[in-house]
């Protein structure tokens, strides 16, 4: 996260309208945000579908056919694991729970964990089988163990998708196995991945999401590798990638839902419709590096940092410090950063008494001449009003001589 000194960015930008009094309103803590700047859509890419977002702000950084229907293939298994994570978090499931392999699960084709029919496996083993090995058999065992049948589990998958806001998604099985009605979008998969990381943080659930970054897993004495290409290579140790899932069928092409965190900034990337594993590997690495190079989360002010001081009318202090309740940071591209201006705006002098936390003015952020954010400026401390005689004296002095209001003598 990158920081700028307010003295650097506010020079020449302070706007003050002098008046005799200010009618203070209700304190507003929310940030008023204008529509997000247009995402990059002109970056050439061989991926047919693209949707890249900043995790914290959910700002769209890159998009291409992000809301058009596509086939998720094994990326649908992210929803299967999401439901498991949710059950574990609420306490109705445990990683030690045992699930029996049905004949249907044992007969599953495609990528497999090679489970043995009739044998019991722990939920922890099955999760590793689904996430790392992309085991279709493991996914079906989980679905049947939770809901009694894969068909019942699909109902829960679609209910969960609706709750998360995945409005253009319909699941037909727990695996992503080809089906005419199976459909999603790059944006919907991004919503799912974001919810996965936000709702089940590794700090709280260290045995859940961190499975996604494991490179290998051995089950039934068969060792298989994670198919996520971003977990490998010379730069893998420093690229911050910790998930999530690949997918491939002949109708979907090669796809990937990935997440990476660098310097405190996390990015969610969904790609689909590529022609080969090699293309998926090179393109996902290229685009992830491009996004982190082009977009940064700039930390302009921290919570409680004094941004400026406002003059006080008839108060025991001449000035009151102005601060932001939660600080202010913003994800910007390099070109946007160069065209971003910040200014402070309030009517002054501000009449006493002033209460700590009282809204005094606003911090206004403009990019390319358009206002994008307006953040309340709050009083950092209380300022008491002068006594009656002092107020009369100072008011007369100000009206007659135009002299500045002086602070009350120390007592």
C-alpha positions in Angstrom: 0.0 0.0 0.0 1.4 3.3 -1.1 1.2 6.5 1.0 1.3 10.2 0.1 1.9 13.0 2.6 -1.2 15.3 2.9 1.1 18.3 2.7 2.2 17.2 -0.7 -1.3 16.5 -2.1 -3.2 19.4 -0.5 -0.8 22.2 -1.4 -2.7 24.8 -3.3 -5.9 22.8 -3.1 -7.5 24.0 0.2 -10.8 25.7 -0.4 -12.2 27.9 2.4 -15.3 30.0 2.3 -15.2 32.6 5.1 -18.5 33.4 6.8 -19.6 34.6 10.2 -21.3 31.4 11.3 -21.8 27.8 10.3 -25.0 25.8 10.9 -23.7 22.3 11.8 -25.7 19.2 10.6 -25.9 15.6 11.6 -22.5 13.8 11.6 -22.1 11.7 8.4 -19.7 8.8 8.6 -20.3 7.2 5.2 -18.2 7.9 2.2 -20.2 9.2 -0.8 -18.7 7.5 -3.8 -19.3 8.3 -7.5 -19.5 5.6 -10.1 -16.3 3.6 -10.4 -14.0 4.5 -13.2 -14.2 2.4 -16.3 -12.2 -0.8 -16.1 -9.6 -1.7 -18.6 -11.3 -3.5 -21.5 -8.8 -2.6 -24.3 -5.9 -4.8 -23.0 -5.3 -7.5 -25.6 -5.9 -11.0 -24.2 -6.4 -14.4 -25.7 -8.9 -15.3 -22.9 -12.5 -15.2 -24.2 -13.9 -14.1 -20.8 -12.1 -11.9 -18.2 -13.1 -10.3 -15.0 -10.5 -8.9 -12.6 -11.3 -7.0 -9.4 -9.6 -5.5 -6.4 -10.7 -7.5 -3.4 -11.1 -4.8 -0.8 -12.8 -2.1 -2.9 -14.4 -4.5 -5.3 -13.3 -2.1 -8.1 -13.3 -3.7 -11.5 -9.8 -3.5 -13.0 -10.3 -5.4 -16.2 -13.2 -7.0 -18.0 -14.0 -8.7 -21.2 -17.4 -10.4 -21.9 -17.7 -10.6 -18.1 -21.5 -10.9 -18.1 -22.0 -13.3 -21.0 -22.9 -17.0 -20.3 -20.0 -19.5 -20.2 -19.4 -23.0 -18.9 -17.5 -23.1 -15.6 -16.2 -26.7 -15.9 -14.4 -27.7 -12.6 -14.5 -24.1 -11.4 -18.0 -25.0 -10.3 -16.3 -27.0 -7.5 -15.6 -23.7 -5.8 -19.3 -23.6 -4.9 -19.1 -27.2 -3.6 -16.3 -26.2 -1.3 -18.0 -23.0 -0.3 -21.0 -24.9 1.0 -18.6 -27.2 3.0 -16.8 -24.2 4.5 -20.1 -22.6 5.4 -21.3 -25.8 7.2 -18.0 -26.1 9.1 -18.1 -22.4 10.1 -21.7 -22.8 11.5 -20.7 -26.0 13.3 -22.9 -28.6 11.5 -19.9 -30.3 9.9 -16.4 -31.1 11.1 -13.3 -32.0 9.1 -13.2 -35.3 10.9 -16.7 -36.4 9.7 -16.7 -39.6 7.6 -18.4 -39.9 4.2 -19.0 -43.2 2.4 -18.2 -43.5 -1.3 -21.2 -44.6 -3.4 -21.1 -46.5 -6.6 -22.1 -43.4 -8.5 -19.2 -41.4 -7.1 -16.8 -44.3 -7.7 -17.8 -44.5 -11.4 -17.3 -40.7 -12.0 -15.1 -40.0 -15.0 -12.8 -37.1 -15.7 -10.3 -35.9 -13.0 -10.5 -38.2 -10.0 -9.1 -38.8 -6.5 -9.4 -42.6 -7.2 -11.6 -43.2 -4.1 -12.6 -46.8 -3.3 -16.2 -47.7 -3.5 -17.8 -48.5 -0.1 -14.9 -47.0 1.9 -15.2 -44.0 4.2 -13.1 -40.9 3.9 -12.8 -37.9 6.2 -14.2 -34.6 5.0 -10.7 -33.2 5.3 -9.4 -35.9 2.8 -12.3 -35.2 0.5 -11.8 -31.4 0.5 -8.2 -31.9 -0.4 -9.3 -34.3 -3.2 -11.7 -31.7 -4.6 -9.5 -28.6 -4.3 -6.0 -30.0 -5.1 -6.8 -33.1 -7.3 -10.1 -31.7 -8.7 -11.6 -35.1 -8.0 -15.1 -35.5 -9.4 -15.6 -38.5 -7.3 -14.7 -36.6 -4.1 -17.1 -33.8 -5.1 -20.0 -36.3 -5.5 -19.2 -38.0 -2.2 -19.4 -34.6 -0.4 -22.6 -33.7 -2.2 -24.3 -37.0 -1.3 -22.9 -36.9 2.3 -24.3 -33.4 3.0 -27.7 -33.5 1.1 -28.4 -37.2 0.6 -28.1 -37.0 -3.1 -26.2 -34.9 -5.7 -29.6 -33.6 -7.0 -30.5 -32.3 -3.5 -27.1 -30.7 -3.1 -27.5 -28.9 -6.5 -30.6 -27.2 -5.0 -28.4 -25.8 -2.2 -25.8 -24.7 -4.6 -28.3 -22.7 -6.6 -29.8 -21.2 -3.4 -26.4 -20.2 -2.2 -25.6 -18.7 -5.6 -28.8 -16.6 -5.4 -27.9 -15.4 -1.8 -24.5 -14.3 -3.0 -25.9 -12.4 -6.0 -24.8 -14.7 -8.7 -27.8 -13.8 -10.8 -26.6 -15.5 -14.1 -25.5 -18.8 -12.7 -27.2 -22.2 -12.7 -25.5 -25.3 -11.3 -26.6 -28.7 -12.5 -24.1 -30.9 -10.5 -21.4 -30.7 -7.9 -18.5 -31.1 -10.3 -19.0 -28.9 -13.3 -19.5 -31.9 -15.5 -20.9 -30.9 -18.9 -24.7 -30.3 -18.9 -26.8 -28.2 -21.3 -28.2 -26.1 -18.5 -25.0 -25.5 -16.6 -24.0 -21.8 -16.9 -22.3 -19.0 -15.2 -20.4 -15.8 -16.0 -16.9 -14.5 -15.2 -18.4 -11.9 -12.9 -20.5 -14.5 -11.0 -17.4 -16.6 -10.4 -15.6 -13.5 -9.1 -18.5 -12.9 -6.7 -18.1 -16.5 -5.4 -14.4 -16.3 -5.0 -14.6 -13.0 -3.2 -17.2 -14.4 -0.8 -15.1 -17.5 -0.2 -12.1 -15.4 0.9 -14.0 -12.8 2.8 -16.4 -15.1 4.7 -13.8 -17.8 5.6 -10.5 -15.9 6.2 -7.4 -17.9 6.8 -6.8 -16.2 10.1 -10.1 -17.6 11.5 -10.2 -20.9 9.6 -6.6 -22.0 9.0 -7.6 -25.4 7.8 -10.0 -24.3 5.0 -9.0 -21.7 2.4 -5.2 -22.4 2.8 -5.8 -25.8 1.2 -6.1 -24.0 -2.2 -2.4 -23.0 -2.1 -1.1 -26.5 -1.5 0.8 -27.9 -4.5 0.3 -31.6 -4.0 -1.8 -34.1 -2.1 -1.6 -37.9 -1.7 -4.7 -40.0 -1.3 -4.9 -43.8 -1.6 -1.1 -43.7 -2.1 -1.6 -41.7 -5.3 0.1 -38.3 -5.4 -1.4 -35.6 -7.6 -0.5 -32.0 -8.2 -2.6 -28.8 -7.9 -3.6 -27.7 -11.4 -3.3 -24.0 -10.7 -0.4 -22.9 -12.9 0.3 -19.8 -10.8 1.5 -21.9 -7.9 4.6 -23.0 -10.0 7.6 -21.4 -11.6 10.5 -19.3 -10.5 8.4 -16.4 -9.3 5.8 -18.5 -7.5 7.3 -17.9 -4.1 6.9 -14.2 -4.4 3.8 -13.8 -6.6 1.3 -14.0 -3.7 -1.0 -16.5 -5.3 -3.0 -18.6 -2.9 -5.9 -19.9 -4.9 -8.2 -21.0 -6.4 -9.4 -23.4 -9.1 -8.8 -24.3 -12.8 -11.4 -25.8 -15.1 -11.5 -27.4 -18.5 -14.0 -29.1 -20.8 -14.1 -29.1 -24.6 -17.0 -26.7 -24.5 -15.6 -24.3 -21.9 -12.0 -24.2 -22.9 -9.3 -23.7 -20.3 -10.2 -21.4 -17.4 -8.9 -20.3 -14.0 -10.2 -18.5 -11.0 -7.1 -17.0 -9.2 -6.4 -14.8 -6.2 -3.1 -13.2 -5.2 -2.1 -10.7 -2.5 1.0 -8.4 -2.8 1.9 -5.6 -0.5 -1.4 -5.8 1.3 -3.5 -5.6 -1.9 -5.5 -8.6 -3.0 -6.8 -9.2 -6.6 -9.4 -11.7 -7.8 -9.0 -12.8 -11.4 -11.3 -14.9 -13.6 -10.3 -16.1 -17.0 -11.9 -18.6 -19.3 -12.1 -19.8 -22.9 -8.4 -20.3 -23.6 -7.1 -22.9 -26.0 -4.5 -24.8 -24.0 -2.9 -25.4 -20.6 0.2 -23.5 -21.8 -1.9 -20.5 -22.9 -3.8 -20.5 -19.6 -0.5 -20.6 -17.7 1.2 -17.8 -19.6 -1.8 -15.5 -20.0 -2.9 -15.8 -16.3 0.7 -15.0 -15.2 1.0 -12.1 -17.6 -2.4 -10.5 -16.7 -1.8 -10.9 -12.9 1.5 -9.2 -13.2 0.1 -6.4 -15.4 -2.8 -5.7 -12.9 -0.4 -5.4 -9.9 2.0 -3.3 -11.9 -0.7 -0.9 -13.2 -3.0 -0.6 -10.2 -2.1 0.3 -6.6 -4.0 0.9 -3.4 -2.8 4.4 -2.4 -3.2 5.2 1.3 -3.8 9.0 1.4 -4.7 9.4 5.1 -4.9 7.2 8.1 -7.7 7.2 10.7 -7.3 10.2 13.0 -4.5 11.8 11.0 -4.8 15.6 11.1 -5.5 16.8 7.6 -5.9 20.5 8.3 -7.2 23.0 10.9 -10.3 25.2 10.8 -10.6 28.6 12.4 -13.0 28.8 15.4 -15.5 31.6 16.1 -15.8 32.6 19.8 -14.1 29.5 21.2 -11.5 28.8 23.8 -9.2 27.6 21.0 -8.4 29.5 17.9 -8.4 26.4 15.7 -9.9 22.9 15.6 -8.1 20.0 13.9 -9.9 18.1 11.1 -9.6 14.4 10.7 -11.2 11.4 8.9 -12.9 8.7 11.0 -11.6 5.8 9.0 -8.8 7.3 6.9 -8.9 7.2 3.1 -7.3 4.9 0.5 -8.2 4.3 -3.1 -7.2 1.9 -5.9 -5.9 3.9 -8.8 -4.1 3.2 -12.0 -0.8 5.0 -12.7 -2.5 7.4 -15.1 -5.4 8.1 -12.7 -3.0 8.8 -9.9 -1.3 11.5 -11.9 -4.7 13.1 -12.5 -6.1 12.8 -9.0 -6.6 16.0 -6.9 -7.7 16.3 -3.3 -9.1 19.4 -1.6 -10.6 20.3 1.7 -13.8 22.3 1.9 -15.6 23.9 4.9 -17.3 27.2 5.9 -15.4 29.1 8.5 -14.8 30.3 11.1 -16.7 27.5 12.8 -18.8 28.7 15.7 -18.1 27.2 19.1 -19.0 25.1 21.0 -17.6 22.2 18.9 -18.0 18.6 19.8 -15.4 15.9 19.0 -16.6 14.0 16.0 -18.8 16.8 14.7 -18.8 17.1 10.9 -17.0 20.4 10.0 -16.5 19.9 6.2 -15.5 17.5 3.5 -12.5 16.0 1.8 -13.2 16.0 -1.9 -11.4 13.7 -4.3 -11.4 14.3 -8.1 -9.9 12.2 -10.8 -9.6 13.6 -14.3 -11.7 16.5 -13.2 -14.7 14.5 -11.9 -15.6 14.1 -8.2 -15.2 10.4 -7.3 -15.4 10.6 -3.5 -16.6 12.9 -0.7 -15.5 12.1 2.8 -16.7 13.9 6.0 -14.0 15.9 7.9 -14.6 15.7 11.6 -13.5 17.7 14.6 -10.6 16.0 16.4 -11.4 17.5 19.8 -14.0 19.5 21.8 -13.8 23.3 21.7 -15.7 25.1 24.4 -17.4 28.4 23.8 -16.0 31.5 25.5 -17.9 32.9 28.5 -20.6 35.5 27.9 -18.5 38.6 28.6 -15.6 37.3 26.5 -17.9 36.5 23.6 -19.4 40.0 23.7 -16.0 41.6 23.9 -14.5 39.5 21.1 -17.5 39.9 18.9 -17.4 43.7 19.2 -13.6 43.7 18.6 -14.1 41.6 15.5 -17.0 43.8 14.2 -15.4 47.1 14.9 -11.7 46.5 14.2 -11.7 43.3 12.2 -9.2 41.9 14.7 -8.8 38.2 14.8 -10.6 36.3 17.5 -8.1 35.6 20.3 -8.1 32.5 22.6 -9.2 32.9 26.1 -6.4 33.5 28.6 -5.1 30.5 30.4 -6.7 29.8 33.8 
